[in-house]
């Protein structure tokens, strides 16, 4: 390959020379023989880093053919997925492959050994192979966990029943140099590879989430690909993997024209490709309409204008121009081809091709465009794609914007082979003008976004007939009422619309907002809910501006108002909670514990005082709770991940607040020498199953001499010291401030409950649970977990808990206590409705009591001390103590999902008030039920099943 590489315009290259001097002689000779490298590596820090990391591989690649080197990379990846290696080893193999491919593609393309088309093809092939290798690995792991019904040799990606579809440039095998990959995951529920087909949605969704983690994880050797799952059907309310049937139903009943455009390039790229091809064949009637579909052109035109407006792409220029989204850019060529494919592809299968260049050729062959047009646009397309690749290979940035300086443009020009900056600028402008000319022939640009066609006049006191007609067309059954409502907003009828700035933003927002109502299913109801929302919004400027600039937030907010009133209320109280949803990294932020913790640490680390930390904890706590809820309700997070994230957030905040409280407290009262302090969590915090509305159940334990005093300016005796410290901590967590309330704290599980001291000594804790604790207190202790401790106090607390459970106990009396306790709960805290699943007969409490009572009377047999309820239930099946334990664990998961969704979406989940149809539909979707009625019927049967198993278990347990 080295001899095939053409030299680039020369520049001084001291960094390249210094690097070459560090190479072994054999490598040095190979590198120096490649004429492209000095200018390329000097200009691109990212490539210089890759060359340094992979120097020996680069030297070998330069000695051979680029296609041979690429084939070897892909072969290694395909082998990696089936090898018996650890996840970390696989991640390293994937990241190494990405780095080597990125280096090879950059060198081969800029040096002329590859065309830009070949380079983008190689990057797409790498993405396919990486996804397949990761899925092969995950299928093997699923087999090890007993999730599959097929032998290990059949536990492969190709036999998984899960098809991954590449959309966009990945689908067309023309991937950008530093592109995200847009994938959609659908599965065939009839494939027969899962041990429990009823868990298909959950199993495949977890597999996809893990796969995305492997792609995006940044460690040694970088990362593989940023991965976007948001092009799946209705991403705000669906899991990350859905069945083929559900996908077809969505597209046939609710699919939009922009989604049709996205599926033009869709390609089964990994996993069960054969099943994916069959699905695409079934989807073809949705993508390709039977008749010439000229109406589509208006949608594509509006999409392009939306990009121009929201991205501020501006006019044709060189410095600062957006090569993808700008006037005359790549997107205009893609739209030029895709729109005509959508219009005519239903009648002419020859137009159903994926790559843009092939689409242009097909349009020319079928006389939709001239051959000269196709040739010009193809040549221009690959010229602009080459520019885009060079912009991105400099620093591995997903940028499409030309440098703002002449010097920066000159760097790009040199990598394009131009030694004259003026010549490059002339070629670039000529390319843009060529595209803009062809595009103008197809589209006539309007001056406004044009979200709605027709009159929208809301001045005066009378209804404008044209406006009523437009509103009817949007979908309003009562257009006169809709018109009157908008006039009320314009006239400052609410606090949120009283300022001139707010009304100005609202005026610009109205057309797009009305269009959003029209797509909500019931425009009149959506508008009524938004009107109620607006009436209680204290100020509107910030939110209106946000909704103007981010159309996805408009849709999300309307969905929240229909199906998740708690989320809408959160926006009313503090509009800033929506800020996180704008971040393109939302999916990564909300699904990775370490990212969440890092974000909270960074925000609280900027606190300038104790009071500032308290306020900041509330700000970040509210925002991240909102984000986790949004992830849960959109299907980005499954219920277990949501519980983990809610708990990680709470623990991180408690750590920060306890540190802040303790520092402030010690400043005044000093410390007790040699003392140790810890926090012991109970309930959902302990089992990492917290919800959006969970309290914090914990107690403070300390180990210190009981007759000691603190050494501060105001000394306190040990008991008084820790009581006051606990009071300060509880106040820091629960006190309302200008930024709101963080959590409610429940300290009733301390020894002697509310009658005992707020803080408990370790010795007192041990003696109490040895001699005086009630059975219900030991039930609670069965899943307690230390969340914070000085030195080795956590180990001592765990030992104390183990000691309490190791004591012999009367099984019959223990079970009688449990049964009596459950009966008392049923009398004093009866369930308020059938979905009050914690307290209802056969509900979550009954599952918890089965597991927790088993820990008390059969803990040694179970051998899972302080384990979560679901794990204990599964273990009861394994040990034969409760043969139905596995089934109960599944019911526990469903109950938990429903309670999580109710907590995230409903203002008062326990209130006995009717639920709206939108929430019922959302709940059915997130529990993978075809409809709410089926879910309701199954729950009734499950409650009866749980009650029956509980009764049998209690009879059996008395004799253990």
Secondary structure, DSSP 8 states (H G I E B T S, - for coil): -GGG---------HHHHHHHHTS-HHHHHHHHT-TTHHHHHHH-HHHHHHHHHTHHHHHHHHHS-HHHHHHHHHHHHHHHTTS---HHHHHHHHHHHHHHHHHHHHHHHHTTSS-HHHHHHHHHHHHHHHHHHHHHHHHHHHHHTT-BSS-GGG-SGGGSSEEEEEEHHHHTT---TT--EEEEEEE-TTS--BS-GGGHHHHHHHHHHHHHHHHH--BTTB-S--EE-TTSTTTTTS-SEEEHHHHHHHHHHH--HHHHHHHTS-EEEEESHHHHHHHHHHHHHHHS-SS--TTHHHHHHHHHHHHHHHHT--SS-STT-BTTTSTTSHHHHHHHHHHHHHHHTTT-GGG---SHHHHHHHHHHTTSS-HHHHHHHHHHHHHHHHHHHHHHHTTT----B--SSHHHHHHHHHHTT-S-HHHHHHHHHHHHHHHHHHHHHH----SS--SS-S-----SSS--HHHHHHHHHHT-S-HHHHHHHHHHHHTT-SGGG-SHHHHHHHHHHHHHHHHHHHTSS-HHHHHHHHHHHHHT-S--HHHHHHHHH-HHHHHHHHHHHHH-HHHHHHHHH-GGGGHHHHSTTHHHHHH-HHHHHHHHHHHHHT--SHHHHHHHHHHHHHHHHHHHHHHHHHTSS-HHHHHHHHHHHHHHHHHHHHHHHHHHHHHHH---TT-EEEEEE-HHHHTT---TT--EEEEEEEE--TT-B--SSS--BHHHHHHHHHHHHHHHHH--BTTB----EE-TTSTTGGGS-SEEEHHHHHHHHHHT--HHHHHHHTT-EEEEESTTHHHHHHHHHHHHHHS---HHHHHHHHHHHHHHHHHHS--SSTT-TTTSTTSHHHHHHHHHHHHHHHHHHH--TT--HHHHHHHHHHHTSSTTHHHHHHHHHHHHHHHHHHHHH-SSTTS-----HHHHHHHHHHTT-S-HHHHHHHHHHHHHHHHHHHHHHHHHHTT-
